[in-house]
Amino acid sequence: MGIAEGFIDRLTQFLGPKGILTGPGDLEPYTVDWRKLFPGRAACVVRPASTKQVAEVVQICRENAVPIVPQGGNTSLAGGAVPDASGTQIVLSLARMAAIRSVDAIGLTMEVEAGCVLTNAQNAAAVEGRLLPVSLASEGSATIGGIVAANAGGVNVLRYGMTRNLVLGLEIVLPDGTIVNGLRHLRKNNAGYDWRQIFVGSEGTLGIVTAAVLRLLPRPKHSVVALLSVADPKSSLELLALAQEELGDQISAFELVSAASLNLVSKHSGLKVPVAAGEWFVLMEAASSLSGLKDGAEAMLGIAFEREIVLDGVIAESAGQASELWALREHVTECEAREGKSLKHDISVPLSAIPDFLRATGQALAAGFPEARVNAFGHLGDGNIHYNVLVDEGLSSEAITRIVHDTVASFGGSITAEHGIGQYRVRELARYSSPSEMALLSRLKHVLDPQGLLNPGKVLLR
Ligand SMILES: Cc1cc2nc3c(=O)[nH]c(=O)nc-3n(C[C@H](O)[C@H](O)[C@H](O)COP(=O)(O)OP(=O)(O)OC[C@H]3O[C@@H](n4cnc5c(N)ncnc54)[C@H](O)[C@@H]3O)c2cc1C
């Protein structure tokens, strides 16, 4: 079915020229995902400037049965924020709703519009000496609406939890155009069902996030960053356990990166690895406002060397050096994309099962696809590994993903720990969830969006 005559005119009249894009060149950046795996087409891109305008656009779309794809920074690695190829969907970009409405340094909250870029929100908190702890390599483009809708994780989940743990209040436009204002700055609120959490991680399929109240933390005064090489994943878990024993919850990030991942980074970015090679590397950060953090970290590393858990390592001596160490980790995704096509498996398994999972998956892949190259890295402290497989022409993507996801399932894991379902894993979700779970998801979707107009084909099959 095509778009009803007069639909675009009505939107243009209502939003004005700044609020709508229709030229093919203007639409392109909004219709192709970050990985360029899902090139779509859109009837237009709307760019409302207020919650009222979002609600009105939703009403107009509803009257004309036009599907809407909400979009923030379009950094989804799961093809979640782009339209299908039909040309009958519209993209609703939140880019013009980017205000930071307030930062409450005493109450430790901030209220931000959905289109605000994550870095801008982090900086606004930092100016007040506060920390917004969501941190991702895509933070220069990802938006507040996007991190809420995707329930983004990132490198600080170990200490602060996923975005879900930081959302105190939300403003949502429902698929029928109703505005629900739940922008409360409260730590405790047991009044009725906690409906916020249904929208967090719903990937734009249940409602449009227009603003959020986020929890902040006092900004730690000191931090220590270290890059360490270890012989194998088991040693990295021993190191995590030791670090937590010695430094407690000061550990804010604990990332595992394979030597193969760092080779890709060196090859494509030219960055140098300042640590003698092991098969695996750990990038860890600890942060605290108490003095003595560095001494504590050095003492912990002394024990790790003594017990031969760590092979080699370096502690950053300055903020600049700390950024250089972090750059190695942050470039992995981008350098993998430069290397060529990859199959992304954003898996999680119980923490203690990680070494066995890596061994079992590696063996099964080597047996079936000896030429497949694995790029494994991720948030070890959360049991979340990006087990990506670089695939050259002729390798069966389906069969490789089946090996990885079947192994994940055999360890009681999840096929996506943080990147979400989008279009990329929509069949995998149906395959690895129980029928009763899928039925519950479909019922929730139907109650909120009976016409199926919000981000169709994402999360749930049409
Ligand atoms: C280099 C790189 C590194 C990354 N690292 C991480 C990482 O460590 N951890 C992690 O979790 N993710 C990571 N990501 C994935 C991605 O950046 C996050 O999922 C991020 O939260 C997406 O934000 P966005 O604004 O770009 O959202 P988009 O990509 O625009 O959208 C993501 C999903 O949310 C929906 N959506 C967007 N805005 C709204 C809104 N206002 N209301 C309702 N729905 C909306 C979209 O429809 C889509 O389904 C990474 C991506 C890249 C490119």
The ligand as a MOL file (V3000), in Angstrom:
LIG
                    3D

  0  0  0     0  0            999 V3000
M  V30 BEGIN CTAB
M  V30 COUNTS 53 58 0 0 0
M  V30 BEGIN ATOM
M  V30 1 C 31.3000 1.9820 17.6330 0
M  V30 2 C 30.0660 1.5800 18.4060 0
M  V30 3 C 30.1900 1.1140 19.6980 0
M  V30 4 C 29.0560 0.7490 20.4270 0
M  V30 5 N 29.2160 0.3080 21.7110 0
M  V30 6 C 28.1400 -0.0330 22.4200 0
M  V30 7 C 28.2840 -0.5030 23.7650 0
M  V30 8 O 29.3860 -0.6160 24.3040 0
M  V30 9 N 27.1670 -0.8260 24.4300 0
M  V30 10 C 25.9240 -0.7340 23.8790 0
M  V30 11 O 24.9360 -1.0420 24.5530 0
M  V30 12 N 25.7640 -0.3030 22.6160 0
M  V30 13 C 26.8250 0.0440 21.8750 0
M  V30 14 N 26.6680 0.4650 20.5850 0
M  V30 15 C 25.3050 0.4780 19.9850 0
M  V30 16 C 24.5750 1.8480 20.0330 0
M  V30 17 O 25.4780 2.9110 20.0350 0
M  V30 18 C 23.6650 1.9440 21.2370 0
M  V30 19 O 22.6390 0.9910 21.1390 0
M  V30 20 C 23.0140 3.3200 21.4200 0
M  V30 21 O 22.2460 3.2780 22.5900 0
M  V30 22 C 22.1120 3.7430 20.2680 0
M  V30 23 O 21.7930 5.1190 20.4000 0
M  V30 24 P 21.2700 5.9520 19.1530 0
M  V30 25 O 20.8330 7.2850 19.6160 0
M  V30 26 O 22.2570 5.9290 18.0560 0
M  V30 27 O 19.9840 5.1020 18.7530 0
M  V30 28 P 19.5250 4.6430 17.3230 0
M  V30 29 O 20.5510 3.7820 16.6850 0
M  V30 30 O 19.0520 5.8090 16.5510 0
M  V30 31 O 18.2720 3.7540 17.7400 0
M  V30 32 C 18.4330 2.5740 18.4880 0
M  V30 33 C 17.0410 1.9570 18.7220 0
M  V30 34 O 16.2740 2.8070 19.5700 0
M  V30 35 C 15.1400 3.3450 18.8810 0
M  V30 36 N 15.0670 4.7600 19.2620 0
M  V30 37 C 16.0070 5.7320 19.0910 0
M  V30 38 N 15.5920 6.8740 19.6530 0
M  V30 39 C 14.3660 6.6330 20.1660 0
M  V30 40 C 13.4260 7.4110 20.8810 0
M  V30 41 N 13.6560 8.6860 21.1840 0
M  V30 42 N 12.2650 6.8280 21.2580 0
M  V30 43 C 12.0080 5.5210 20.9820 0
M  V30 44 N 12.8630 4.7390 20.3130 0
M  V30 45 C 14.0320 5.2870 19.9260 0
M  V30 46 C 15.3760 3.1110 17.4030 0
M  V30 47 O 14.1650 2.9340 16.7130 0
M  V30 48 C 16.2120 1.8360 17.4340 0
M  V30 49 O 15.3920 0.7090 17.5720 0
M  V30 50 C 27.7730 0.8350 19.8320 0
M  V30 51 C 27.6640 1.3160 18.5290 0
M  V30 52 C 28.7810 1.6770 17.8160 0
M  V30 53 C 28.6040 2.1930 16.4280 0
M  V30 END ATOM
M  V30 BEGIN BOND
M  V30 1 1 1 2
M  V30 2 1 2 3
M  V30 3 2 2 52
M  V30 4 2 3 4
M  V30 5 1 4 5
M  V30 6 1 4 50
M  V30 7 2 5 6
M  V30 8 1 6 7
M  V30 9 1 6 13
M  V30 10 2 7 8
M  V30 11 1 7 9
M  V30 12 1 9 10
M  V30 13 2 10 11
M  V30 14 1 10 12
M  V30 15 2 12 13
M  V30 16 1 13 14
M  V30 17 1 14 15
M  V30 18 1 14 50
M  V30 19 1 15 16
M  V30 20 1 16 17
M  V30 21 1 16 18
M  V30 22 1 18 19
M  V30 23 1 18 20
M  V30 24 1 20 21
M  V30 25 1 20 22
M  V30 26 1 22 23
M  V30 27 1 23 24
M  V30 28 2 24 25
M  V30 29 1 24 26
M  V30 30 1 24 27
M  V30 31 1 27 28
M  V30 32 2 28 29
M  V30 33 1 28 30
M  V30 34 1 28 31
M  V30 35 1 31 32
M  V30 36 1 32 33
M  V30 37 1 33 34
M  V30 38 1 33 48
M  V30 39 1 34 35
M  V30 40 1 35 36
M  V30 41 1 35 46
M  V30 42 1 36 37
M  V30 43 1 36 45
M  V30 44 2 37 38
M  V30 45 1 38 39
M  V30 46 1 39 40
M  V30 47 2 39 45
M  V30 48 1 40 41
M  V30 49 2 40 42
M  V30 50 1 42 43
M  V30 51 2 43 44
M  V30 52 1 44 45
M  V30 53 1 46 47
M  V30 54 1 46 48
M  V30 55 1 48 49
M  V30 56 2 50 51
M  V30 57 1 51 52
M  V30 58 1 52 53
M  V30 END BOND
M  V30 END CTAB
M  END
